[in-house]
Amino acid sequence: MVEVLHDCPTVKLVVVFGTRPHQRLPEVPGAPHCRLLTLDRVKALGYKHPKPHHPPKPSDVALIDYTSGTTGVPKGAVITHANIVANAAGAGMLLSQGPQGPLFAHGDRHICYLPLAHIYERFNFTLATHYGCAAGFYRGNVLELLEDIQELRPTIFSSVPRLWNRIYDKVLAQIQAANPVSRALFNTAYKYKQEAFRIKLDDIPEMGYTNADQPYPRGEGYYKDEANTRDTLDAHGWLHTGDVGMWIEGGRLKIIDRKKNIFKLAQ
């Protein structure tokens, strides 16, 4: 990071985590416009110079999350505070509709180990704090994740398909070797699914796909990228993902094709 700071003249401050108490940081070579401060130093300055609280407006930008770049140069997706709150509130409403009440609540623990550069882990953390849950961060080494889990003992564990597939294969092998009662209990539990997305299926006449109008994802556009924003968002603010899907039993959405030829693989 230090090597590219001289190309970032607008960066004035870099906050460094994980330092020792009272550790002095070096000057940034080639970037006299930028200062390095430890997190402890930033906290001390905050206590010394308190500022009044100014809550953000719903339309204010909360973060800019960059895509992985599978369709070209990574694009900065603009996420507002309204986006984050609506996502958490919508998921919270669905997660509270089970026969046992909320699926998790105050007193639960969530472990954060997925990249915070991805919106998924940021949303998981927001949802956990929305419910008053505790959140613990792993030590940064995925090889020690099991030890972190044993120490934190989380009641909430979120992941991505690649890891779930590995877990699923091992669990399925054990279930297949179990007695009929255990297999029946597992199959009943596995059928319980809930969706937390507001979507619609768009007609693609040239590919033979049609469907009645339903909601599909909204967005705020890409940061300083009007061309891709125009190509992706329609006049009503709906985000065209490029996926082709169909509704299946239980009101679930199944992705069956791709309108855009490039698709990100699990790895």
Secondary structure, 3 states (H helix, E strand, C coil): CHHHHHHCCCCCEEEECCCCCCCCCCCCCCCCCCEEEEHHHHHHHHHHCCCCCCCCCCCCEEEEEECCCCCCCCCEEEEEHHHHHHHHHHHHHHHCCCCCCCCCCCCCEEEECCCCCCHHHHHHHHHHHHCCCEEEECCCCHHHHHHHHHHHCCCECCCCHHHHHHHHHHHHHHHHCCCHHHHHHHHHHHCCCCCCCCCCCCCEHHHCECCCCCCCCECCCECCCHHHHHHHECCCCEECCCEEEEEECCCEEEEEEECCCCCCCCC
